[in-house]
Amino acid sequence: MPNENEAKPVGKMNFLALSNDSTLKTFIMATLVCLVCAVFVSISAVALKPLQELNKELDKKKNILQVAGLYEQGDDIEAAFSKIDIKLVDLSTGEYVTDMDPATYDVRRAAKDPNLNVTIPKSDDLANIRMRPKYMPVYQVKEGDAVKQLILPINGYGLWSTLYGFLAVENDGQTIVGLSYYEHAETPGLGGEVDNPKWKKIWDGKKIYGPEGDVAIKVIKGTVVPSAPKAEYQVDGLAGATLTSRGVSNMLKYWMGAEGYQQYLNKVQENGA
């Protein structure tokens, strides 16, 4: 028979014998649940990453197609995107970069890489982005062997956030086809109206450069008067969103200027894409 006076093992514990009201049991259960959930989330994240990357890439292609007016709901994105060639452009010269793969070039990563970025002097930083990549991708919409449109990535600060988008221009390097933002955190109903289809539609046909070659396109306060002398360079302002409107104007002035795509677009105007 067991000796009631026999010493019990120290450090051993029957977990199931613990009371459900026990603080220790509650702590142990919570820890186990957290560990199981952490493992499950980690496995799911790893397993889903390729699908997430694919969806991210498809969404990017969809936005590029939309700004060029090449996408309708239900279209095969990959098939439609096959009409587009990607080139890398050295913004300092306007020449194509041939020793890098534009399909795998990551603009945001390049903007943070000291070997691939340029620090923008504060006096020139109209877009308020501090640094930009040395090279930027240009998406060429082909019609046969001819380039019909150019789609240019742009970004700049609005009121609350950096807006990321695309500007599509005709192959004259001057006439705008469309402007679209795919990522921002501007106020819904105010600065968030950059997503409004009606506002995006009025960019079609606007001109970028004035007679002297300066960047003339801008978002004005109020509504554009069609008969006004500079109406072709003006876009209606966003009601109640002065700073976002100004941010759009500033980023276009920067990206279409000498530090952005102007060198490249000048070559397009002179020699074709």
N, C-alpha and C positions, 0 to 999 in steps of 0.2 A: 504494500500500500504506500502511496506517496506520503512522504514526510511533510507535514504541514509547516514544519519549521525550516524546510530546505530552502535555501536562498534562491530567489528567482533571477533569471539572467538579466543583467543590466544592459540597457540600450536596445532591447528587442521590444517590439510593440505589435499588437494585433490591431491592424487598421480597421478591420470590420467591427471590432469590438468597441471602437470609439463611438461615443454618443453623436447623433446627428446634430446636436446643438454644440458640439465641440468646436472651438475656434481652430484648433489644430487640423481637424478633419476638413473643415471648410477651406482652410488655406491650402491643404494638400490637393483637394479636388479642383480648386480654382487653378492651381499651378498645372495640374495634369491636363485640364481642358485647354489652357492657354498653349501648352506645348503641342497638343494634338492639332489645334487650330493653326498654329504657326507653321507646322509641318505641311498641313493641307494647303495653306495659302502659298507657301513657297513652291510646292510641287505644281500648283495651278499656275502660278506666275511664270515658271519656267516652261511649262507645257504650252501655255497660251501665247508666249512672247512672239513666236514666228507668225501666228495669226494676227496679233496686234500690229506687228510691223507691216504685214501685208495690207491690212486695212488702212493703216496710216499712209502708206504709199499710194493706195488706190484713191484715198480722199484727196491727197495732194494733186494727183493727176486729174481728178474730177474738177477741182477748183481751177486748174490751169485751162481745162477745156471750157468751163463755164465762162470765164472772163473773155475768152475768144469767141464765144457764141457757138461752140461746137458740141455742146452736150444737151440732150433732152432726157427727161426722166425715163429710165429703163434702158438707155443705150448701153452697149458693151463698152466699158471704159477703156479696156486695153486695146480693143479694135480701133476706137476713135483716137486714142493717143498714138497709135502707130503712124499717124500723119505728121507727128511732131519730132523734130530733131533737137537734140540738146547740145549746145556748145558752151564752152567756158571762155569768158572774156576777161582779159587783163584790163581793169578799169583805167590804169594809168596810161595805156597806149591805145586802147580800143581794138587790140589785136586778139585773135583767138589763141588760147592756150592748148597746145597739142600733146603735152607730155603728162596730162592728168585725165582721169576718166570722169567726165561730167555726170555720168549716171550714178556714180557713188559719192560724188562730192557733197559734203554736208556743210551748208552755208553757216548754220549756227555754230557748229564746231570750229569752222575756219575763223569765225569772228573772235573766238577766244584763244586761238593758237598764235603765239607770237611770231611764228614763222610764216603764217598765212594771213595775218591781219595788218591793218593800218590804224594807228591812233589818230583820231580826228581832232585837230585843234579846236578848243572851245568856241573860238570866234567863227569857225566854219561849220560847227555841228548843228545845222539847222534842224536835223531830224532828231537830235538829242539821243544819239545811240552810242556815242563815245568812241566806238571802234567799228570798223567794217572789214569784210574780207578783201584781200587784194584782187581776188577773182570772183566773178559772179556768173551763174548759169543764165543762158539766154535760150528760151524755147522758141524754135522756129516752126511756124505752121506752114507746111508744104502743100502746094497744089501742083502735082507732077514734080518737076525739078525746081520750080520757082518757089521762092519764099513769099508767102502772102501776108503773114503777120509775124510780129515779134512779141513775146510775152516776157516781161521783165519783173523779177522779184523785187519788192520794195518793203521797207519797214521804217517805223518812226514812232515817236511818242505822241499820244493824244492827251487826254486829261488824266486818266487813271492807269493807262497801260501802254505797252508797245503794241502797235498794230502791225500785223504781218499780212501782206497781200501780194497781188499781181497787177501790173498795168499792161494792157495789151495795146499795141500800136500797129498801124498799117506799115507796109514795107517801105514807106517814104520816111519813116523815122520821125514823123511829125504829127500824124493824125491819130487820135485816141480811138480805140475800138471799145474798150471797157476798163473799169477799175473794180476790183473785188478784194475784200479782206476775208481771210479764212481763220484768223485768230486775233482776238482782242478781249479786253475786259472793260469796255466803255459802258456808260450807264444806259440800260435798256430804255428805249423811248426818247433818248436824247442823243448822246454820242453814238449809242448803239444803232442809230438810224443809218449808219454806213452800210448796214446790211439790207436796207430797204430797197427792193427791186426798182421802185420808181426813181429813187435817187441815183442808183447805179446806172440806170438807163440814160440819164441826161449827160453822161460823160461821152457817149458815142458821138463821134464827129468833132469833138473839141480839139483845139490845136495846142501843142506844147510850147513851141518857140515863137517869140515875137519877131518882127522884121529885122531887128539887130542881132538875132541869135540868142537872146537872153531867154531864160525860162519864164514864160508869161502866164502859164496856166495856174489858176488859183481858185480856191473856194471863197466866195465873197459873203458879206453879211447881207442877208435878205435874198431877194429873187432876181435873177438875171433878166434884164430887159433885152429881148431879142434884137431890137434895133440899135442897141448901144454900140459904140465904135469897137469896144473890146469884148463883145459878147462871146465871140468864138474862143476866147481864152478864159472864160469865167463859168463857174458852176454854182448853183444855188447853195447857200449856207444851210447848215443843219440847225433847225429852230431850237433855241435853248442850249446849244452845244458849241459855243464860240471857241473854246479851247480845242475841242476835237477838230472842228473845221480848220482852225489855224494849224493844228498838227498835220492834217492831210496836206494843206498847202505847203508847209515847210518841208515835209518829207519828199514831196514831188520836186520842189525847188532844189533840194539836195541831190536826190537820185538822178534827176534829169540834167543836173549841172555838171560842171567840169570835174568834180570829184566822183561823179557817178557814171552814168551811161552816155554822157554827151559825146565823148571822143568816139565811142563805138557808133552811136547814131549818126554822127557826122560822116563817118566812113560809109555807113549804109546809104545815106543820102547821096554821097558822091559816087560810090561804086556798086551799090546794091549789096544785099546781105550775103 
